[in-house]
Amino acid sequence: MIAGVLLAAGASRRMGRSKPLVKSRGLSFLANGLRNLWATCDTVVVVLGSKAPAVRAAVEEEVGRLTATGTFRRELTQARRGGAPGLEARFRVNGRWRDGMLSSVRVGLRTALATDPELLLVLPVDQPGLRPATVHALASAMREALGAYGGKGERAGFAYALVPRHRRRRGHPIALSPALARAVAADSGASDLSDAVRRNARLIGYLDSADAGILENRNTPRSKGATR
């Protein structure tokens, strides 16, 4: 079981409208994020905050329509091969979203950990240019690394992170072992996700990638590819 956490709770002040619903290549940022994570994840926890009811209603309508028209055929086929009846997304609302992204990370990780995953992937919603193959490569490398570490009992307590890197710059999604995810979710002293990972990880690895999409951070209407 691989669980994804998609962070979509912010107010999008610089974008001027709800960022999760901004379109890129015909899909909203949120639908793009789901598609990228569904390429690898068995379930995705979507953390909402600002305008949560409207965002959820819009993306559920969009995903339902896209699934019916075959846009998500590949992802749906993969999910069914894994024994799932369909594509799974679990929506959670972070009532403290104004406290910053880390508060949403904590909400998402706590929910995702309840599925007893072997690893977790954390992705901000504003990276629609990310390639599904990159997410798959990151998850595969993480699974291999965790499998190579000792016995099952030792792996259960191994706090490990794997971070994608493009031209020496770190990006997202970040892969976390369950032990590290639990520690990050419980860390009330960290300033942000990177700080929480550094404070709690026993080991941090890096996976070099040719995908510049791991570095995206589309925050304004002028951001490349962002449309109404």
C-alpha positions in Angstrom: 0.0 0.0 0.0 1.4 3.4 -1.1 -0.4 6.5 0.2 -0.3 9.9 -1.2 -0.9 13.3 0.5 -2.0 16.1 -1.8 -1.8 19.6 -0.1 -4.5 21.9 -1.4 -5.5 24.0 1.6 -4.0 27.5 1.1 -5.8 30.7 0.4 -4.0 31.3 -3.0 -3.8 35.1 -2.4 -1.1 35.6 -5.1 -3.0 33.6 -7.6 -6.1 35.7 -7.0 -8.5 32.7 -7.1 -8.6 29.2 -5.7 -5.3 27.6 -6.8 -6.5 24.0 -6.7 -9.1 24.8 -9.4 -6.8 26.7 -11.7 -6.4 24.9 -15.1 -3.3 23.6 -16.7 -3.5 21.6 -20.0 -7.2 21.2 -19.5 -7.1 19.9 -16.0 -7.3 21.7 -12.7 -4.2 21.7 -10.5 -6.0 19.4 -8.1 -7.0 16.9 -10.8 -3.5 17.0 -12.1 -2.1 16.2 -8.7 -4.5 13.3 -8.2 -3.6 11.9 -11.6 0.1 12.1 -10.8 -0.3 10.4 -7.5 -2.8 7.8 -8.7 -0.1 6.7 -11.1 1.6 5.1 -8.1 -0.6 5.5 -5.0 -3.4 3.1 -3.9 -5.1 6.0 -2.0 -4.6 9.8 -2.0 -5.5 12.0 1.0 -6.5 15.5 -0.3 -6.1 18.1 2.4 -8.4 21.1 1.9 -8.7 24.4 3.8 -9.7 27.6 2.2 -13.1 27.4 0.4 -13.1 23.6 1.1 -16.7 22.8 0.2 -16.6 24.6 -3.1 -13.2 23.1 -4.0 -14.3 19.6 -3.2 -17.5 19.9 -5.1 -15.8 21.2 -8.2 -13.0 18.6 -8.2 -15.4 15.7 -7.6 -17.5 16.8 -10.6 -14.4 17.2 -12.7 -12.9 13.9 -11.8 -16.2 12.1 -12.3 -16.6 13.7 -15.7 -13.0 12.9 -16.7 -13.3 9.3 -15.5 -16.5 8.9 -17.5 -14.9 10.2 -20.7 -11.8 7.9 -20.3 -9.2 10.6 -19.4 -8.3 8.5 -16.3 -8.5 5.2 -18.0 -4.9 4.2 -17.4 -5.1 5.1 -13.7 -8.4 3.3 -13.3 -7.1 0.2 -15.0 -4.1 0.1 -12.7 -6.2 0.6 -9.6 -8.4 -2.3 -10.6 -5.4 -4.6 -11.3 -4.4 -3.9 -7.7 -7.8 -5.1 -6.5 -9.4 -1.7 -5.9 -12.9 -1.0 -7.2 -11.8 2.4 -8.5 -9.7 5.4 -7.9 -9.6 6.4 -4.2 -9.4 9.9 -2.8 -10.0 10.8 0.9 -10.8 14.4 1.6 -9.9 16.0 4.8 -10.3 19.6 5.9 -7.5 21.3 7.9 -9.3 23.8 10.2 -6.0 25.4 10.9 -4.9 25.9 7.3 -4.0 29.5 8.1 -1.1 28.2 10.3 0.7 27.2 7.1 1.5 24.2 4.9 3.0 22.1 7.7 -0.3 22.0 9.6 -1.9 20.5 6.4 1.0 18.0 6.1 0.2 16.8 9.7 -3.5 16.3 8.9 -2.7 14.5 5.7 -0.1 12.2 7.2 -2.2 11.2 10.2 -5.0 10.2 7.8 -2.7 8.4 5.4 -1.0 6.5 8.2 -4.3 5.0 9.2 -4.2 3.0 5.9 -1.0 1.2 7.1 1.1 2.2 4.1 4.6 0.9 3.3 5.6 4.4 2.2 4.0 7.9 1.7 4.4 10.6 -0.9 3.7 14.2 -0.1 2.9 16.6 -2.9 1.8 20.3 -3.0 -1.0 21.0 -5.4 0.8 23.7 -7.4 3.0 21.3 -9.4 0.9 20.2 -12.4 3.9 19.9 -14.7 5.2 16.9 -12.7 5.4 13.7 -14.7 3.6 10.6 -13.4 6.7 8.6 -14.4 8.8 10.7 -12.0 6.4 9.8 -9.1 6.6 6.2 -10.0 10.4 6.3 -10.1 10.5 7.9 -6.7 8.2 5.4 -5.2 10.1 2.5 -6.7 13.4 3.8 -5.4 11.9 4.3 -2.0 10.5 0.8 -1.9 13.8 -0.6 -2.9 15.7 1.4 -0.3 13.3 0.4 2.5 13.4 -3.3 1.4 17.2 -3.3 1.7 17.2 -2.0 5.2 17.4 -4.9 7.7 14.5 -7.0 8.7 10.8 -6.1 9.0 11.1 -5.0 12.6 14.0 -2.7 11.9 12.3 -1.2 8.9 9.3 -0.4 11.0 11.3 2.1 13.0 13.5 3.4 10.1 12.9 7.2 9.7 13.9 7.7 6.1 13.1 10.3 3.5 13.8 10.3 -0.3 13.9 13.7 -2.0 13.8 14.2 -5.8 16.5 16.6 -7.1 16.8 18.4 -10.5 20.2 20.0 -11.2 21.0 20.0 -7.6 17.8 21.6 -6.5 15.4 19.7 -4.2 11.8 19.3 -5.2 8.6 17.4 -4.6 7.0 15.0 -4.0 8.9 13.8 -0.9 8.8 10.1 -0.1 8.6 9.3 3.6 8.9 6.0 5.5 6.0 5.4 7.9 8.3 5.9 10.9 9.4 9.3 9.6 5.8 10.2 8.7 4.7 9.5 12.3 7.5 11.7 13.6 6.7 14.6 11.3 3.0 14.4 12.1 3.9 14.6 15.8 6.5 17.3 15.6 5.0 20.6 16.9 8.3 22.4 17.0 9.3 22.4 13.3 8.9 25.5 11.1 8.1 23.8 7.9 8.1 20.4 6.2 11.8 20.5 5.3 12.7 21.4 8.9 10.5 18.6 10.2 12.2 16.1 7.9 15.7 17.3 8.9 14.8 17.2 12.7 13.4 13.6 12.6 15.0 11.7 9.7 17.7 9.1 10.5 18.7 9.3 6.9 17.8 11.4 3.9 18.5 10.2 0.4 18.3 12.0 -3.0 17.1 10.9 -6.4 18.3 12.9 -9.3 15.7 13.5 -12.0 15.5 15.1 -15.4 12.0 16.3 -14.6 12.0 20.0 -14.0 8.4 19.7 -12.9 9.6 18.7 -9.4 10.7 22.3 -8.9 7.4 24.0 -9.9 5.7 26.4 -7.6 2.9 28.1 -9.5 1.7 30.9 -7.3 0.5 33.7 -9.6 -1.7 34.1 -12.7 1.4 34.7 -14.8 2.8 31.3 -13.9 3.5 29.2 -17.0 0.6 27.2 -18.1 -1.9 28.6 -15.6 -5.3 29.5 -17.1 -8.8 30.1 -15.8 
